[in-house]
Amino acid sequence: MLDVLIVGGGPVGLFLGCLLASRGLTFRVLERRAEAGAHSRAIGIHPPALEAFETLGIASPLLAAGVRITSGLVRGERGAVLGELEFGSVSARFPFILSLPQQRTEQILEAELERLAPGTLQRGAEVKAVQDVGPHVTVTYEQRGQTHKAQARYVVGADGCRSLMRGLAQIPYPGATYADKYLMGDFPDTTAFGGAAVIGLHAGGVLESFPLPGGLRRWVARTDTLHASPVAADLTALVQQRNGHHLPSGECSMLSAFEVRHHLAAQMVRGRLILIGDAAHEVSPIGGQGMNLGWLDAAALADVWGNGASARALASFERERRRAAQMATRQAEINMFFGRPAETVGQRRREWLVRGLLASGAGPLMAKAFTMRWL
Ligand SMILES: Cc1cc2nc3c(=O)[nH]c(=O)nc-3n(C[C@H](O)[C@H](O)[C@H](O)COP(=O)(O)OP(=O)(O)OC[C@H]3O[C@@H](n4cnc5c(N)ncnc54)[C@H](O)[C@@H]3O)c2cc1C
């Protein structure tokens, strides 16, 4: 009988494993993929998550692998600088957003989990069913063609936005798809922006860029329609058109077109099942909060178990984490709103508003919001 079974070894399940290991709980992480993920989705690691990593002694390898984004430059049409968000005041320990592709983050978390609790991650283990039998849960999973059962006091669904755990418990996951679509790609960094993130509020739609490790830069452009079969030249043309920068299409190392959604599970705690990460909430990636939100769910849940897991503590966990997800959803919606196309007059008004806001002393507050300091 284990204390906890974690279903899903994505970034959130892996971090929860590290937290439980440090608290001396018995657990296993069941992950259906035989190999670590290869997709570079999330790149932004915010100060609250870095602080949570540091308490476990696992921040150093992430810091060594990533690059530090110390400010965000906001620009309008024709390169006009509207203002700058400085992240220096958002955290005494980590006054920056760390940029690191998600697959590298997952590799590091997996290595740290193996160091803290060897053999607890089981790859190629796909969970098929879960049964709540009162004092414990029984999970059925398949691995290498064989069916296995495992028992635990709690099961955590960290199995992503299409969560089987949520589906089996019939927990509703209401939400919607936004009209906004995006095209994103990684290229050698041929700009002079250095460690700054650049948010370009263009009349045709937002164009963002972020430094990445290895001398690369990620570009994200809002598009009117979803590019069904994108090619690098689609993105380089948008970048050229919006800010005049030439990107070498032949040197694109990642390209993806995506649409964005928001969802929030009606419950995060149902008996002995607890949902965290994307299984509990999906937030638009514009603003880079989803993975961080999941890590903070994991840290809050580990605290609940560290304090005896009373029903009251679990209820308060659920309330606080649902509220955090709602805040992140609103923050992402504000980000998307400012990045929508504007008519010429609307563009002038928008630039005037943003310039005024950044000059008004609201900058530190906005820097806090962008680094998830109010979650
Ligand atoms: C384009 C894009 C950019 C993004 N950028 C950012 C960013 O900059 N910052 C940020 O914070 N977030 C960002 N996000 C969001 C982030 O990628 C997700 O929030 C994050 O991956 C969620 O982690 P998770 O562990 O909850 O779920 P997932 O990453 O989906 O992991 C779930 C795991 O569960 C496993 N699994 C599923 N079902 C089963 C089963 N039945 N049995 C066993 N295992 C199972 C899956 O194989 C998977 O490994 C971005 C997302 C996108 C699409």
The ligand as a MOL file (V3000), in Angstrom:
LIG
                    3D

  0  0  0     0  0            999 V3000
M  V30 BEGIN CTAB
M  V30 COUNTS 53 58 0 0 0
M  V30 BEGIN ATOM
M  V30 1 C 2.4990 26.2340 -27.3430 0
M  V30 2 C 2.4750 26.1140 -25.8390 0
M  V30 3 C 3.3120 26.9370 -25.0930 0
M  V30 4 C 3.2700 26.8740 -23.6990 0
M  V30 5 N 4.0900 27.7040 -22.9780 0
M  V30 6 C 4.0550 27.6730 -21.6300 0
M  V30 7 C 4.9730 28.4650 -20.8390 0
M  V30 8 O 5.8270 29.2020 -21.3590 0
M  V30 9 N 4.8760 28.3850 -19.4810 0
M  V30 10 C 3.9680 27.5530 -18.8600 0
M  V30 11 O 3.9230 27.5420 -17.6250 0
M  V30 12 N 3.1340 26.7630 -19.5800 0
M  V30 13 C 3.1500 26.7900 -20.9300 0
M  V30 14 N 2.3470 25.9400 -21.6620 0
M  V30 15 C 1.4730 24.9720 -20.9590 0
M  V30 16 C 2.2360 23.6960 -20.5360 0
M  V30 17 O 2.8220 23.0900 -21.6700 0
M  V30 18 C 1.2900 22.7550 -19.8360 0
M  V30 19 O 0.5630 23.4920 -18.8660 0
M  V30 20 C 2.0270 21.5970 -19.1460 0
M  V30 21 O 2.5790 20.6950 -20.0650 0
M  V30 22 C 1.0840 20.8200 -18.2210 0
M  V30 23 O 1.8080 19.8420 -17.5540 0
M  V30 24 P 1.0790 18.5520 -16.9410 0
M  V30 25 O 2.1750 17.7260 -16.3380 0
M  V30 26 O -0.0680 18.9780 -16.1110 0
M  V30 27 O 0.4320 17.8180 -18.1940 0
M  V30 28 P 1.1510 17.1760 -19.4750 0
M  V30 29 O 2.3810 17.9140 -19.8460 0
M  V30 30 O 0.0890 17.0190 -20.4980 0
M  V30 31 O 1.5990 15.7410 -18.9580 0
M  V30 32 C 0.6470 14.7270 -18.6940 0
M  V30 33 C 1.3660 13.3740 -18.7320 0
M  V30 34 O 0.4350 12.3460 -18.3800 0
M  V30 35 C 0.6570 11.2190 -19.2140 0
M  V30 36 N -0.5830 10.4230 -19.2510 0
M  V30 37 C -1.7890 10.8040 -19.7970 0
M  V30 38 N -2.7080 9.8230 -19.6270 0
M  V30 39 C -2.0770 8.8100 -18.9640 0
M  V30 40 C -2.4970 7.5210 -18.4940 0
M  V30 41 N -3.7570 7.0750 -18.6870 0
M  V30 42 N -1.6020 6.7390 -17.8420 0
M  V30 43 C -0.3250 7.1730 -17.6340 0
M  V30 44 N 0.1390 8.3850 -18.0720 0
M  V30 45 C -0.7420 9.1950 -18.7210 0
M  V30 46 C 1.0330 11.8370 -20.5520 0
M  V30 47 O 1.7510 10.9140 -21.3650 0
M  V30 48 C 1.8910 13.0290 -20.1260 0
M  V30 49 O 3.2570 12.7010 -20.0240 0
M  V30 50 C 2.3860 25.9690 -23.0520 0
M  V30 51 C 1.5710 25.1340 -23.8200 0
M  V30 52 C 1.6140 25.2090 -25.1950 0
M  V30 53 C 0.7230 24.2900 -26.0060 0
M  V30 END ATOM
M  V30 BEGIN BOND
M  V30 1 1 1 2
M  V30 2 1 2 3
M  V30 3 2 2 52
M  V30 4 2 3 4
M  V30 5 1 4 5
M  V30 6 1 4 50
M  V30 7 2 5 6
M  V30 8 1 6 7
M  V30 9 1 6 13
M  V30 10 2 7 8
M  V30 11 1 7 9
M  V30 12 1 9 10
M  V30 13 2 10 11
M  V30 14 1 10 12
M  V30 15 2 12 13
M  V30 16 1 13 14
M  V30 17 1 14 15
M  V30 18 1 14 50
M  V30 19 1 15 16
M  V30 20 1 16 17
M  V30 21 1 16 18
M  V30 22 1 18 19
M  V30 23 1 18 20
M  V30 24 1 20 21
M  V30 25 1 20 22
M  V30 26 1 22 23
M  V30 27 1 23 24
M  V30 28 2 24 25
M  V30 29 1 24 26
M  V30 30 1 24 27
M  V30 31 1 27 28
M  V30 32 2 28 29
M  V30 33 1 28 30
M  V30 34 1 28 31
M  V30 35 1 31 32
M  V30 36 1 32 33
M  V30 37 1 33 34
M  V30 38 1 33 48
M  V30 39 1 34 35
M  V30 40 1 35 36
M  V30 41 1 35 46
M  V30 42 1 36 37
M  V30 43 1 36 45
M  V30 44 2 37 38
M  V30 45 1 38 39
M  V30 46 1 39 40
M  V30 47 2 39 45
M  V30 48 1 40 41
M  V30 49 2 40 42
M  V30 50 1 42 43
M  V30 51 2 43 44
M  V30 52 1 44 45
M  V30 53 1 46 47
M  V30 54 1 46 48
M  V30 55 1 48 49
M  V30 56 2 50 51
M  V30 57 1 51 52
M  V30 58 1 52 53
M  V30 END BOND
M  V30 END CTAB
M  END
